Amino acid sequence: MSITITQELVHQIETLINAFECNINESIDNNRPINEGLAIDSLEYFEKNYDKLVEISSNCHKRQHFSIAIFGSARLHSTCSEFRFVLELTKSIVETIPVDIVTGGGPGLMEAANQGIIEALKHQDHKGKIPQSWGLRVQLPFERKGNPYLHVEKFHKHFTTRLQSFVSLIQGAYVGAGGIGTLLELSLLWQLKQVNHLPVDFPLVVAPVWKPILEAFYDMTFFQRKNNIPLINPDNMELIKFSDDIEEIVEIFRIAYQKWQGTDGG
């Protein structure tokens, strides 16, 4: 008997896995006995199949949706120039192409991005597929609520699973100003492009504020090692596009969206 695997079915399976993990953690927290043999067998089964489930879910999503991630600091509020830039950028993207916007669902530049898509939708006639505002939230004691501009919320206990969820959903990313968390997200996407776990034409657009940091890293790992083995490839910086020009960034994503439409997506 064959089983048709739909995106809904995969999401149900992922939900069961998350519920199992929560039940195990709750038993541990409340000192309740756990059937250790069953738990270990179940976890081994989930581990073996999780990557396959993620890949299936990702492929299903990316055939139906073109999604762009917007990364950036949670600390920058609405009076900051970076906040206003990201809001206008996301608004311009969605006014140009009908794409989903995916953020961490929190305040700061994440909120600016989600607000931008909502602002864009106010001026559209909503014919065809309506872009969605996504928030991939993570458990934080100081960030208990998502921002008010989300259509879809997904919750993660750990940053590691949230990062995987981003990669599974998106076909492009803009990285704005930020701190350690934003640097982590930028580094992951850069590394995935380097090893071809993301397509070579995956648009990774980065705010110029990051350029001195990445150039210093490139200098340390390449130019300063002329008499030793380089730690990165000479063309690795070409995997990133630095820009603070809204029209240029929108055009980069428009071209990527057009290519996606030419495949089996759309």
C-alpha positions as CSV (number, residue, x, y, z in Angstrom):
1,M,0.0,0.0,0.0
2,S,1.5,3.3,-1.1
3,I,1.1,6.5,1.0
4,T,0.9,9.9,-0.5
5,I,3.1,12.2,1.5
6,T,1.7,15.7,1.7
7,Q,3.1,18.8,3.4
8,E,0.2,18.6,5.9
9,L,1.2,15.0,6.8
10,V,4.8,15.8,7.2
11,H,3.9,18.7,9.5
12,Q,1.8,16.4,11.5
13,I,4.7,14.0,11.9
14,E,7.0,16.8,12.9
15,T,4.4,17.9,15.5
16,L,4.3,14.3,17.0
17,I,8.1,14.3,17.3
18,N,8.1,17.7,19.1
19,A,5.3,16.5,21.4
20,F,7.3,13.3,22.2
21,E,10.3,15.4,23.1
22,C,8.2,17.7,25.3
23,N,6.7,14.7,27.1
24,I,10.1,13.3,27.8
25,N,11.3,16.6,29.1
26,E,8.2,17.0,31.3
27,S,8.7,13.6,32.8
28,I,12.3,14.5,33.6
29,D,11.4,17.9,35.1
30,N,8.7,16.3,37.3
31,N,10.7,13.3,38.3
32,R,8.3,10.8,36.7
33,P,9.6,7.4,35.7
34,I,10.5,7.0,32.0
35,N,10.5,3.8,30.0
36,E,14.1,4.2,29.1
37,G,14.2,1.4,26.5
38,L,11.2,2.7,24.7
39,A,12.5,6.3,24.9
40,I,15.9,5.3,23.4
41,D,14.4,3.2,20.6
42,S,11.9,6.0,19.8
43,L,14.6,8.6,19.7
44,E,16.9,6.5,17.5
45,Y,13.9,6.0,15.1
46,F,13.2,9.8,15.0
47,E,16.9,10.6,14.5
48,K,17.1,8.2,11.5
49,N,14.0,9.6,9.8
50,Y,14.1,13.3,10.9
51,D,16.5,14.4,8.1
52,K,14.3,12.7,5.5
53,L,11.2,14.3,7.0
54,V,12.8,17.7,6.9
55,E,13.9,17.3,3.3
56,I,10.4,16.2,2.3
57,S,8.8,19.1,4.1
58,S,11.3,21.6,2.7
59,N,10.7,20.3,-0.9
60,C,6.9,20.5,-0.5
61,H,7.1,24.0,0.9
62,K,9.6,25.3,-1.7
63,R,7.5,24.0,-4.6
64,Q,4.5,26.0,-3.4
65,H,6.1,29.1,-1.8
66,F,9.0,31.4,-2.5
67,S,10.2,32.7,0.8
68,I,12.8,35.2,1.8
69,A,14.3,35.4,5.3
70,I,15.1,38.8,6.9
71,F,17.6,38.6,9.7
72,G,18.6,41.4,12.1
73,S,18.8,42.7,15.7
74,A,15.9,42.5,18.1
75,R,17.2,45.6,19.8
76,L,16.7,48.2,17.1
77,H,13.3,50.0,17.5
78,S,11.1,52.0,15.2
79,T,13.0,55.2,15.6
80,C,16.2,53.7,14.3
81,S,17.2,54.1,10.6
82,E,17.9,50.4,10.3
83,F,14.3,49.6,11.4
84,R,12.9,52.0,8.8
85,F,15.1,50.6,6.1
86,V,14.1,47.0,6.7
87,L,10.4,48.0,6.8
88,E,10.7,49.8,3.4
89,L,12.8,47.0,2.0
90,T,10.3,44.3,2.8
91,K,7.4,46.4,1.7
92,S,9.1,47.0,-1.6
93,I,9.9,43.3,-2.1
94,V,6.3,42.2,-1.5
95,E,4.9,45.0,-3.7
96,T,7.1,43.7,-6.5
97,I,6.9,39.9,-6.1
98,P,4.3,37.8,-4.1
99,V,6.7,36.2,-1.7
100,D,6.5,35.1,1.9
101,I,8.7,36.9,4.5
102,V,10.3,34.7,7.2
103,T,11.8,36.2,10.4
104,G,12.4,35.1,14.0
105,G,9.0,36.6,14.9
106,G,10.4,38.9,17.6
107,P,10.9,42.7,18.0
108,G,13.4,45.0,16.3
109,L,14.3,44.3,12.7
110,M,12.3,41.1,12.7
111,E,9.2,43.2,13.5
112,A,10.1,45.7,10.9
113,A,10.2,43.0,8.2
114,N,6.9,41.5,9.3
115,Q,5.3,44.9,9.4
116,G,6.6,45.7,5.9
117,I,4.8,42.7,4.4
118,I,1.5,43.7,6.2
119,E,1.9,47.3,4.9
120,A,2.4,46.0,1.4
121,L,-0.7,43.8,1.5
122,K,-2.9,46.8,2.4
123,H,-2.4,48.1,-1.1
124,Q,-2.8,44.9,-3.0
125,D,-6.0,43.4,-4.5
126,H,-5.2,39.9,-3.1
127,K,-5.7,38.1,-6.4
128,G,-3.9,34.8,-6.5
129,K,-1.6,33.5,-3.8
130,I,-1.4,36.0,-0.8
131,P,2.1,36.4,0.7
132,Q,2.4,35.2,4.3
133,S,4.3,36.8,7.2
134,W,6.2,34.0,9.1
135,G,7.7,34.1,12.5
136,L,10.0,31.2,13.6
137,R,10.1,31.9,17.3
138,V,12.4,30.4,19.9
139,Q,11.9,30.1,23.7
140,L,13.4,33.1,25.4
141,P,12.5,34.3,29.0
142,F,12.6,38.0,27.8
143,E,10.7,37.4,24.6
144,R,7.5,35.6,25.4
145,K,5.3,37.1,22.7
146,G,5.8,37.4,19.0
147,N,5.4,40.7,17.2
148,P,1.9,41.7,16.1
149,Y,2.5,41.3,12.3
150,L,2.5,37.5,11.9
151,H,0.3,35.2,9.9
152,V,2.2,32.1,10.7
153,E,4.1,31.2,13.9
154,K,6.3,28.2,14.5
155,F,7.9,27.6,17.9
156,H,11.3,26.1,18.7
157,K,12.9,25.3,22.0
158,H,16.4,25.6,20.6
159,F,18.2,27.9,18.2
160,T,19.7,25.0,16.3
161,T,16.3,23.6,15.2
162,R,15.1,27.1,14.4
163,L,18.1,27.6,12.1
164,Q,17.3,24.4,10.3
165,S,13.7,25.5,9.9
166,F,14.9,28.7,8.3
167,V,17.0,26.8,5.8
168,S,14.1,24.4,5.0
169,L,11.8,27.3,4.2
170,I,13.7,30.0,2.3
171,Q,15.1,30.6,-1.2
172,G,16.9,33.8,-0.3
173,A,18.0,36.0,2.6
174,Y,18.8,39.6,3.6
175,V,21.0,40.0,6.7
176,G,20.7,43.4,8.4
177,A,22.5,44.9,11.3
178,G,22.7,42.7,14.3
179,G,24.7,41.0,17.1
180,I,25.8,37.5,17.9
181,G,22.5,35.9,16.8
182,T,22.5,37.6,13.4
183,L,26.2,36.7,12.9
184,L,25.3,33.1,13.6
185,E,22.6,33.2,10.9
186,L,24.9,34.9,8.4
187,S,27.7,32.4,9.1
188,L,25.4,29.4,8.7
189,L,24.0,30.6,5.3
190,W,27.5,31.5,4.1
191,Q,28.9,28.1,5.0
192,L,26.0,26.3,3.5
193,K,26.6,28.1,0.2
194,Q,30.3,27.3,0.4
195,V,29.7,23.6,0.6
196,N,26.8,23.6,-1.9
197,H,24.1,22.7,0.6
198,L,22.4,25.8,-0.7
199,P,22.3,26.6,-4.5
200,V,25.1,28.7,-5.8
201,D,22.5,31.2,-7.0
202,F,20.8,31.4,-3.6
203,P,20.7,35.2,-3.0
204,L,22.5,36.1,0.2
205,V,22.4,39.9,0.6
206,V,24.2,41.5,3.5
207,A,24.1,45.0,4.9
208,P,27.4,46.8,4.4
209,V,27.8,47.1,8.2
210,W,29.1,43.5,8.1
211,K,31.7,44.2,5.4
212,P,34.7,45.2,7.6
213,I,34.1,42.2,9.9
214,L,34.0,39.7,7.0
215,E,36.9,41.3,5.2
216,A,39.0,41.1,8.4
217,F,38.0,37.4,8.7
218,Y,38.9,36.8,5.0
219,D,42.2,38.6,5.5
220,M,43.0,36.4,8.5
221,T,42.0,33.1,6.9
222,F,43.4,33.7,3.4
223,F,45.8,36.7,2.7
224,Q,47.7,36.3,6.0
225,R,48.3,32.6,5.2
226,K,50.3,33.0,2.0
227,N,53.0,30.7,3.3
228,N,50.5,28.3,4.8
229,I,47.4,26.4,3.7
230,P,44.5,28.9,3.3
231,L,41.6,28.2,5.6
232,I,38.9,29.3,3.0
233,N,38.7,29.5,-0.8
234,P,39.7,32.7,-2.6
235,D,36.2,33.1,-4.1
236,N,34.2,32.6,-0.8
237,M,33.6,36.4,-0.4
238,E,31.8,36.2,-3.8
239,L,29.1,34.1,-2.2
240,I,27.8,37.3,-0.5
241,K,26.4,40.4,-2.0
242,F,26.8,43.6,0.1
243,S,24.1,46.2,-0.5
244,D,22.1,48.9,1.1
245,D,20.2,49.9,-2.0
246,I,16.6,48.9,-1.9
247,E,16.1,48.9,-5.6
248,E,19.1,46.7,-6.2
249,I,18.1,44.2,-3.4
250,V,14.5,44.0,-4.7
251,E,15.9,43.3,-8.2
252,I,18.2,40.5,-6.9
253,F,15.2,38.8,-5.3
254,R,13.0,39.4,-8.3
255,I,15.4,37.6,-10.6
256,A,15.6,34.7,-8.1
257,Y,11.8,34.5,-8.0
258,Q,11.6,34.5,-11.8
259,K,14.0,31.6,-11.9
260,W,11.9,29.8,-9.4
261,Q,8.8,30.3,-11.5
262,G,10.7,28.7,-14.4
263,T,11.1,25.5,-12.4
264,D,8.3,23.4,-11.0
265,G,7.6,26.1,-8.4
266,G,4.9,28.7,-8.5
